[in-house]
Amino acid sequence: MPTPMPSSDAMANMQRGNDSSSAAATSGAESVTPRYGAQALLAYAVALLRASDVRDDIAQDVAAILVDGDLMGHTTHGLALLPGYLDQLAQGKMGKAGAPRIIASSTVAQTWDGQRLPGPWLTLRALDTATAMANAHGTGTVVIRRSHHIACLAAYLTRATARGVMALVYCSDPAHHSVAPFGAVSSVFTPNPLAAGIPTSGDPILLDVSASFTTNGLTTRLWQAGETLAHPWVQDAAGNPTRDPAVLFNEPKGTLLPLGGLEAGHKGFALALLIEALTAGLTGHGRADPSEGWGATVFVQVLDPARFGGLEAFTRQTDWLVNACHDATPRPGGPRVRMPGERALALHRAQTAEGVALYAGIMPALMPWSEKYGVTPPPSLAPSRALSSD
């Protein structure tokens, strides 16, 4: 029998935020996970989305972003999201076709109403539009209200850096809250991820972090598995920091701590406020409005170095930074400094060639949808050690 699907509310809770902190998060031994061909996973995801009556170009883009999330090791923000997306489609809470409505437009800025279309497709279209504006004028910004969830932010970045431009992608979910402001025990924000892709003459620098210590996706996964966080990144309802993710699900509910925790959480709090202003503020739609359910408010900005000091001059500076960080003396007994995104890109290359090591629960969660739509899952390859995210 296939593993039962979590409820749509549980799926949404599990999937908000990003999982950039999961590399050191779990306790216990590594698990062995099945490995699948990347192209086979892509075709499988596209087939499930098409069977849900999603328009072909949208299905292709959503599937590509989800699979790229797994290829980069962001295991809570790859195909783990697909059961929740399929459930939202089945309930009519995610759009299947159409286009965003342009609310405001100028030479270097646009505001879109996403009309609850799939977030990966909307965000890729925003990235294309912002890049075209930046190529012409140096910068371009698209903000989106009423998008659905946009998956792994890091998955968008190389699509910009490959074109020699710098991309910023920020996101909030006005329908939910799980992160407390600094000094509080009640929640106001989502983890509010921010990402940036920075070109160099080699591998780009890829930032994908949250304004909270950890995320809903990771804490839900650990809670369901009966595991704990690596550090006290959450707090109970009385404000006591803890490694136990169960405090987020028991009554009275605890909260995620802002980045910096009890000592320096004013920094994560400040980042959360900035991201709220750049998403909800600029779109004019956010927490002050009635909830429409799981979704996203999105900020996408592209900067073209060719229109500033020149791409060659830009990469001369970024190359120096990469080399200086790599050459920095590591802590005693520690490894060489790793640049943000370095491991994710190495994983992407390795898993493209050797197969994607999926988190063990992903395929069982997709089996009910395979059976419902008559879509055959891809065969697994040889088992491999579980991969943690960058």
N, C-alpha and C positions, 0 to 999 in steps of 0.2 A: 504493500500500500504506500502511496506517496505521502510524504510528510505534510500535515495540514498547513495551510497558509495562515500566517498571522492575520489578524483583522486589519482593515485598511488604516485605522487609527494607529495601531501598533507599528505598521509598516512606515507610516509617515513619521512617527516619533523616532523610529530606528534610523531613518534616512536623512534627517535634517543635520546640517553642519558638514564638515569634511573630516577625513580620518588621518590628517597629516601627523598626528601624535601617536599613531598606533604602533610604530616601530618598537617602542619600549613598553607597551602598555600591558600586555597580558602576562599573567603568571603561569607557571607550569611549563611542561615540555612542549616542544614543537609538535604539531600534528602533521600527518601526511595527507596531502590534498590531491585530488585528481587533476590531470593536466589535459588540456584540449587545444587543438589547433586554433590559432587566432582567427583565420578566415572562416573556419567552421562555426565558431562562436558568433561571428558577425552575421553570417547567413542565417543562423538559428534565431538570433534576436530580430533581424529584419523580418523573417517569416512570421514570428509571433506578433509583431507590430502590424504587419500587413493583414494578418488574420483578424486583428482587432479593428480593421477598417481604417487604419492610419494611412494617409497619403504616402505614396512611395518615396518621394524625396525626403519627407519628414522622417519616415521609418529608417531610411539609410543614415541620416545624420544622427538620430537618437542612438541607434545601434553602434555607430562608429565611436561616439563619445563614451558610451558605457564600456565598450570593449577596451578603449584606450585607458580608461580608468583602471581596469584590471591589469592591463599590460604594464602600467606604471606602478602597480602595487598598492593602489588605493582601494583596498578590497571591500570597504563598505560603500564605495561610491562608483562601483562598476556595475556589473550585471546583478549584484545584490539589490539594486534599485528596480530592476525590471518587473518583478512581481507586483510591486506597489504601483508602478506606472500602468501595468495592464489592468489592475484593479480600478485605478482612477479612470481609465478609458472605458471600462465596462460600466462604470457608474455614471458616465457622462460628465465627470469632473475635470477631464483633460480633453482639450480639443484634438480633433483628428485631421482637420483640413482648414484651409483659410489662410489669412495673412494678418500681420499686425496692423493696427490702425495708427496712422501717424497723427499725433496730437499737436505737435509743434515741430517746426523745421527751420533751420537757418544754415548758413554756410558750413559751420563746423559742429553743429549740435542738432540732435533730434530726440524727441520724446515719443515713445511708442506705447500703445495699449496692446499687450500681448494676447488679449482675449483668451487667456488660459490655454494657449497652445503649448506643446512640449518645449520645455526650457532649452534643451540642447540645440534644437533647430533654430529657435529665436536668437539664442546667443551667438550662434555661428553667423546668422544673417546680420546681426548687429556688428560683429567683428568685421565682416566684409564691408559693411557700409562705413564704419568708422575708419577702416584702412583706406578706403577710397578718398574720404575727406582728408585724411592725414597725408596721403600721397600728393594731394593737390595743395593743401594749405598748412601742412606741418602737424596738425592735430585734428582729431575728430572724436566726438563723444556721442554715444547712443545710450539713453536710459530707458528702461522698460518697466512699466507697471503691469500687474496682472499676468506675469509669466507663470507657467508652472515650474516645478523644480528643475534646476539646471545641471545637476549631477556634479562631476569632479571638475573643479575650476582649473586644475593643472592641465587637463586634457585639451583645453583651448589654446594654450600658450604657444606651443611650437608652431601652430598654424599661423601665428603672427611673426614669431622670430625667424621662421624660414623665409619670410618676405622682407627681412631686414628692418622690421619695425618693433617697437616696444608696446606691449599691451598690458593694460590694467583691467582686471575683472573683479568687481566687488558684488556681494549679494547679501540680502537679508530676507527673512520670511515673516511678513507682518502678521500672519495668522497664528503664530506660535511664540512661546517664550519659555526659556529654560535657564538663562544665564542671569545671575544677580548683578546689579551695579555694585561697584566697590563699596564696602561697608554695609551692604544690605543682605537680608536672608530671603527676600522674595524676588522672583524673576521678572525681568522686563524684556530682555533681548534673546535672540537666537545666537548661535556661535558667530555669526556674521563673518564668513570667510572673506579673505582678500587674496588675490593672486596677481603676480606680475611676471611677464616674460621679458627678459633682457638679452638682446643679441650680443654675442661675442664673435670672434673669428672661428671658434670651435663650437662646442656644445653651449647652448644658451644657459643663462641662470634662470631657474624657475622657482618662484616663490609661491607657496600655497599654504597659508596659515589662517588660524582663527583668532578672533579677539577673546576667546575663552581658552582655558587651559586644555580642555579636551572637548569632545563632541558628543552629540546625541547618538549618532550612528555607532560609535565605538562603545559608549557606555551601555547602550541597549544590548549590543552583541555580547558584551562581557556579563551583563546581568542575566541574560538568557542562558549563558553557559555556566553560570555559577562561579565566575572568576572575578578578580579584582584588578583595579588599576595599579600601575607601577608606582604611582605617587598619590598623595592626597589632593586630587584635582577637583573634587566635588565637596560640597558641604551639606550637612543635614539641616533640618528646619530650624535647629537652634544655633546654627552657625559654626558647628564643629567640623573642621576639615576631616575628610576620610577618603580611603581608597575604595570603599564599598559602593558600587554603582546602585545598589538596591535602594539607597536613600532617595534616589530620583523617582522611584516608582511606589514606595510606601507612603502612606498618609501619616502625618502631614509631609508633603513632598519637600525634598531638598532642592538644591540648584547646582548647576555647573559654576565653577569659580571663574571670574575673569582672568585673562592672562596676567600672570604675576601673583595671583593668589592673595592671601591675607596680608602679605608683606608689601607687594608692589602692584596690586590689582588695579590701582588707579591708571596704570598704563593700558591694560586691556580694556578697561572701562572707557578710556579716552578713544581708543581705536573703534570700539563699538559705536560710540556716538558719531564719530566721523563717517563710518560706513552707513549708519542710519541717515545721515544728512545727504550723502552722495547717492543713496538709493531712494528711500522714501521721500526725502526732502526734495530732490531734483525732479522726481516723477510726480510729486504732489499726491502720492497715494501710499499709505502705510498703516502704522499701528493706530492712527487716529480714525481710521475708517472701519466699517463693519468687516468681519472676517469672511473670506470666501473659501477658506480651506487651504490645505497644503499647497504652497506655491513659492513664488520668489518675486522680489523687486531687485532689479539688476542695473549695474553701472558698468559700461564698457567704454574704455578710452584707449585710443591708439596715438602714439607719438612717432613721427617719422624722422629719425636722425638726419636723413639726407636734407631735410628742410631746416635744420638747425646748424650744428657745426660740421655736419657731414658724417656719413656712416663710417668711413675709415677712421676719422678722428674719434668717433664714439667707441668703436671696438678697440682702438688703441688704449683707451682708458679702461674699458671693461676687461680686456685681456690682462692689463697690469693688475687689476684687482684680483682676478682669478689666480694669477701666478703668485701674487703676494700672499694670498690666503693659503694656497697649497704649500708654499715655502715656509709659512709660519711655524715656529717650533711648537710641536704638540705638547700637551700635558704629559708628565712622566708616565710611560707605559701606554699612552694612548695612540690612536691611529692618526694619520695625516688628516688635516682639515678637509672636510667634504663640502663642496659648494651646494647650495640649495638646488634640488632637482637632479643632481649628479647620479644618485642611486636610481631614481625613477627612470631616467633615460637609459641607464645600463640595463635595468630590468626590462624596459620596453624592447630593447634590441634583443636581449637574450630570449625573452618569451615569444617574440615574433618568430624567432628561429626555431625554438625548442618546444613551444607550446605554453599555454597560459595555465599557471597553477591557480585554479579557482578555490576560494574558500569553500569548505566542505558542505555548508548548508545551502549553497546557491542553487545547484541543480535540483535537489529535492523540492525547494520552494517553487521552482519553475515547472515541475512535473504536472501539477493540476492544470496549468495553462496549456502545456503540450497536449494533454489528453483532451481538454476542452476544444482546442482548435485543430487537432489532428496533425500537429507539427512534430516531427521526429527529432529528438535531441541528438546532438553530435556524439560520436563515440569518444570515450576517453582514451588518452594515450597512457604511457607508463606513469605510475604515481610518482609524486615528487614532494620534497619538503615544503611546508607552508612558507609563503613569502609574506613578510611584513611590509608595510608601506613606508615611503620615504618620509 
